[in-house]
């Protein structure tokens, strides 16, 4: 073979080779979060779940993250940005981002990681048969809220009034408060809901709690932030959050589903969808693992003594 013919043949092969042997482009996973609380724990757990599912970031998948930056009004625009990028799947953490994503697209698969009571909020038709383009994990946070009241009664037998810091912009708030009100009936509690948006100042809310002689406060997940912890200490209010993030950032305690487990479960849903499964055919998972976490630093800061018998039942004690 002449040198010129060889070079021509080599050039032709080079033109064809990238098409047949080029590594497959990574699948795009859009991530939509509220930005409050911090999404770091979610992203860490989700990334670990992806690795466990054999999806290596930068190789099989790439993440595109959008945040509402603590402002619920920004979620619709952030969801639209993700949809415009045409990701292969969108993963949302907490109910407001899930709602925003569903309103932005009826075609791109959406995985809740997690969302509260997705049937009551209209995200899915049923847990067993979600229908549409949404599936994933639900927290059962509304039902678990009643357990928080039981813990308050156990630690503070004389308590009567419980304030609930509730998110006025979260569609999950209605069933969440309904479950708390239901649980309060059997425990002889007076519930004092305080509605506000995530971006609103918290000082007036805690001043209202003190003025109304609240004995404790339950903080909804989408309102948990450091300022709330500091105000709970300032007003010497025992505080319970909707997940482990609350005591980790300094709040008194939380009783909730294991969010670490749910973040990993969400990655399994993503893997199934990327392999061709339809969200409508993947039942919504209900977390079965629950954790009680107590922060003793917060207890000391507000002069609270927690019995050793209570602490031995905790899954984690932060000191």
SULVEN-V662864 format. One record per backbone hydrogen bond with DSSP energy under -0.5 kcal/mol. CO is the residue of the C=O (numbers start at 0). NH is the residue of the N-H. E is the energy in kcal/mol with one decimal. If there is no record, write none. Layout:
BEGIN
((CO | NH | E) (CO | NH | E))
END
This chain:
BEGIN
((1 | 5 | -2.4) (2 | 6 | -2.4) (3 | 7 | -2.2) (4 | 8 | -2.5) (5 | 9 | -2.7) (6 | 10 | -2.4) (7 | 11 | -2.0) (8 | 12 | -2.2) (9 | 13 | -2.2) (10 | 14 | -1.6) (11 | 15 | -1.3) (12 | 16 | -3.0) (13 | 17 | -0.9) (15 | 18 | -0.9) (15 | 19 | -1.2) (16 | 20 | -2.9) (17 | 21 | -1.5) (26 | 28 | -0.5) (26 | 61 | -2.4) (27 | 29 | -0.6) (27 | 87 | -2.0) (27 | 88 | -1.2) (28 | 63 | -2.5) (29 | 90 | -3.5) (30 | 65 | -2.8) (31 | 92 | -1.7) (32 | 67 | -2.2) (33 | 69 | -3.3) (37 | 40 | -0.5) (38 | 42 | -2.9) (39 | 43 | -2.4) (40 | 44 | -2.4) (41 | 45 | -2.9) (42 | 46 | -2.4) (43 | 47 | -2.0) (44 | 48 | -2.1) (45 | 49 | -2.3) (46 | 50 | -2.0) (47 | 51 | -2.2) (48 | 52 | -1.7) (49 | 54 | -3.1) (50 | 53 | -1.8) (53 | 55 | -0.7) (54 | 56 | -0.5) (55 | 58 | -2.1) (55 | 59 | -1.3) (55 | 60 | -1.7) (59 | 26 | -3.1) (60 | 57 | -3.6) (61 | 28 | -2.9) (62 | 64 | -0.5) (63 | 30 | -3.1) (65 | 32 | -2.0) (67 | 70 | -2.2) (69 | 71 | -0.6) (70 | 73 | -1.9) (71 | 74 | -1.2) (73 | 77 | -2.3) (74 | 78 | -2.7) (75 | 79 | -2.1) (76 | 80 | -2.0) (77 | 81 | -2.0) (78 | 82 | -2.5) (79 | 83 | -2.1) (80 | 84 | -0.9) (81 | 84 | -1.1) (81 | 86 | -0.6) (82 | 85 | -1.6) (87 | 108 | -0.5) (88 | 29 | -2.8) (89 | 110 | -2.9) (90 | 31 | -2.5) (91 | 93 | -0.6) (91 | 112 | -3.0) (93 | 97 | -1.4) (94 | 98 | -2.6) (95 | 99 | -2.4) (96 | 100 | -2.6) (97 | 101 | -2.3) (98 | 102 | -2.1) (99 | 103 | -1.1) (100 | 104 | -1.6) (108 | 89 | -2.7) (109 | 111 | -0.5) (109 | 134 | -2.1) (110 | 91 | -2.5) (111 | 136 | -2.1) (113 | 93 | -2.7) (113 | 112 | -0.8) (114 | 138 | -1.1) (116 | 120 | -1.8) (117 | 122 | -1.9) (117 | 123 | -1.6) (118 | 121 | -1.1) (126 | 283 | -2.9) (128 | 125 | -0.8) (129 | 124 | -2.5) (130 | 133 | -0.8) (131 | 279 | -0.5) (132 | 109 | -3.0) (134 | 111 | -3.0) (135 | 284 | -2.6) (136 | 114 | -1.6) (137 | 286 | -1.4) (139 | 143 | -2.3) (140 | 144 | -1.4) (141 | 145 | -0.6) (142 | 145 | -1.0) (143 | 146 | -0.9) (143 | 147 | -1.2) (144 | 148 | -1.2) (145 | 149 | -1.5) (146 | 150 | -2.0) (147 | 151 | -2.1) (148 | 152 | -2.4) (149 | 153 | -2.2) (150 | 154 | -2.3) (151 | 155 | -2.8) (155 | 158 | -2.2) (159 | 189 | -3.3) (160 | 214 | -2.9) (160 | 215 | -0.9) (161 | 191 | -2.6) (162 | 217 | -2.5) (163 | 165 | -0.9) (163 | 193 | -3.0) (164 | 219 | -2.4) (165 | 167 | -0.7) (165 | 195 | -2.1) (166 | 169 | -1.3) (168 | 170 | -0.6) (169 | 172 | -1.8) (171 | 175 | -2.0) (172 | 176 | -3.0) (173 | 177 | -2.1) (174 | 178 | -2.0) (175 | 179 | -1.6) (176 | 180 | -2.8) (177 | 181 | -2.1) (178 | 182 | -2.5) (179 | 183 | -2.0) (180 | 184 | -1.0) (181 | 184 | -0.6) (181 | 185 | -0.7) (182 | 186 | -0.5) (183 | 186 | -0.7) (183 | 187 | -0.7) (183 | 188 | -2.0) (184 | 187 | -0.6) (188 | 190 | -0.6) (189 | 161 | -2.5) (190 | 192 | -0.5) (191 | 163 | -2.0) (192 | 194 | -0.5) (193 | 165 | -2.3) (195 | 167 | -2.0) (196 | 199 | -2.2) (201 | 205 | -2.0) (202 | 206 | -2.3) (203 | 207 | -2.0) (204 | 208 | -1.7) (205 | 209 | -2.2) (206 | 210 | -2.5) (207 | 211 | -1.8) (208 | 213 | -2.4) (209 | 212 | -1.5) (214 | 237 | -0.6) (215 | 162 | -2.6) (216 | 239 | -2.6) (217 | 164 | -2.6) (217 | 219 | -0.6) (218 | 241 | -0.9) (219 | 222 | -2.2) (220 | 223 | -1.3) (222 | 224 | -0.5) (224 | 227 | -1.1) (224 | 228 | -1.3) (225 | 229 | -2.3) (226 | 230 | -2.1) (227 | 231 | -2.1) (228 | 232 | -2.0) (229 | 233 | -2.3) (230 | 234 | -2.4) (231 | 236 | -3.1) (232 | 235 | -1.3) (235 | 237 | -0.6) (237 | 216 | -2.4) (238 | 252 | -1.6) (239 | 218 | -3.1) (240 | 254 | -0.7) (242 | 245 | -1.9) (243 | 247 | -2.1) (244 | 248 | -1.8) (245 | 248 | -0.5) (245 | 250 | -2.7) (246 | 249 | -1.0) (251 | 294 | -3.4) (252 | 240 | -2.2) (253 | 292 | -2.6) (255 | 290 | -3.2) (256 | 258 | -0.9) (257 | 261 | -1.7) (258 | 262 | -2.5) (259 | 263 | -1.5) (260 | 264 | -2.2) (261 | 265 | -2.2) (262 | 266 | -1.2) (263 | 267 | -1.4) (264 | 268 | -1.8) (265 | 269 | -2.1) (266 | 270 | -2.3) (267 | 271 | -2.1) (268 | 272 | -2.5) (269 | 273 | -2.7) (270 | 274 | -1.1) (271 | 276 | -2.4) (272 | 275 | -1.6) (277 | 280 | -1.6) (278 | 281 | -1.7) (279 | 130 | -0.9) (280 | 282 | -0.7) (284 | 137 | -2.6) (284 | 286 | -0.5) (287 | 289 | -0.5) (288 | 257 | -2.6) (290 | 255 | -2.0) (290 | 292 | -0.6) (291 | 314 | -2.1) (291 | 315 | -1.6) (292 | 253 | -1.9) (293 | 295 | -0.7) (293 | 317 | -3.5) (294 | 298 | -1.6) (295 | 299 | -2.4) (296 | 300 | -2.0) (297 | 301 | -1.5) (298 | 303 | -3.5) (299 | 302 | -1.2) (303 | 305 | -0.6) (304 | 306 | -0.5) (306 | 309 | -0.7) (306 | 310 | -1.8) (307 | 311 | -2.2) (309 | 312 | -1.0) (310 | 313 | -1.1) (315 | 293 | -2.4) (316 | 318 | -0.5) (317 | 295 | -2.7) (317 | 296 | -0.7))
END
